[in-house]
């Protein structure tokens, strides 16, 4: 009806729903047939918080989706989310309740990954293995399996940064496996000149497998014995040459 449309000096007022390309509009503005396009210097799509009555310009109450230089931005006082042409999303922070932050491997044949938190620990999980590492404020980083390429210095692996029982760096440029009691009570110490199995208590002489502790495989014990014998032969040869 013509009485539903009112004109003023700077506005057109419509009582009821306005339809464009549709015979029976179902919303205050109902468009069919194509996109709603906005162009120009201030192009974008502005919308209010549903909990705010009336138009607002306050951050958190009014939001704007807009695009600039190949990126789409979500704005509310500041640009909070940035989406690039490659699909990458940048944001000041991400919050997830329950599921965690899930992301896919760049190889589509590989499993998916998930960062999540449970029982005070942040965990990284991958299909189908499960958790591969976790972090907490007390024990630091716990890694299910550690692979190191290249040299490892004393400062490369910090005992305070790893859960007890994992790899520890020694000041003598070697490595050790801790026993979970203290950083100086190592089950196995490996340096450039020796492989040594030590007792868990201070003051005891070096021994083979620690009584009551994890037993080393026979192949490992044989290798330790061979290395010790070889070291003795080398020392004897040095003595003979020196004499």
Secondary structure as UniProt FT lines:
FT   HELIX           2..4
FT   STRAND          5..7
FT   STRAND          12..14
FT   STRAND          18..20
FT   STRAND          29..31
FT   TURN            41..42
FT   STRAND          45..48
FT   TURN            50..51
FT   TURN            60..61
FT   STRAND          62..68
FT   TURN            69..70
FT   STRAND          71..75
FT   STRAND          79..83
FT   TURN            85..86
FT   STRAND          89..91
FT   STRAND          101..103
FT   TURN            108..109
FT   STRAND          113..118
FT   TURN            119..120
FT   STRAND          121..126
FT   TURN            127..129
FT   STRAND          130..136
FT   TURN            137..139
FT   STRAND          140..143
FT   TURN            154..156
FT   HELIX           159..161
FT   TURN            164..165
FT   STRAND          167..169
FT   TURN            171..172
FT   STRAND          175..178
FT   TURN            183..184
FT   STRAND          186..190
FT   STRAND          195..197
FT   TURN            202..203
FT   TURN            211..212
FT   HELIX           218..242
//
